[in-house]
Amino acid sequence: MSAADTEIKGQGAALQAEFAYDATQRTLRVNYRVRNTGDVALAVFDRGDRHAVASGRQRAGAVGAPLWTAAGEGALELSHTAQPLPRPAPVSPPSPVALKLAPGARAAGSFEFALPDAQAPQRLRWCLGWRGSMRISSTGRSGTARSRCGALRSRWPKPSSGSTTT
């Protein structure tokens, strides 16, 4: 198993993440801790969406599955963020579920992700989104949504040969 970690601070939050890749299972495990370093409550968008909870695909309060995107040759981006509505907007838009994190509070989470390709990623980026205010106005907007991304360049073992350098 190959492992690496990263820490990012700023914009009202601090994020620590540990990444562990199991080449035999082709899975990535991410353990993370987020701390509210600001003076207002944060909405942390790592709990999936209401539809996944209502349909039983996700347990209420659990960390949701990340969205993923192939981000160039050998790069993979995972994210737990509130997504903008597509145009045209769907009849029943996805509503993100957020964890409320009080000023000075900490929360921890983890998830596993099965890699979509046969080849291990050379670069990995995981983004965690949050909003700096729990108040939602009548227009549905308040504060600014932000993301902290843990970008990781590391040695990832290839499933067939053992290791690769990035």
Summary of the structure (lengths in Angstrom):
residues: 166
radius of gyration: 16.8
end to end distance: 16.7
largest distance: 55.9
contacts: 468
relative contact order: 0.27
helix: 3%
strand: 46%
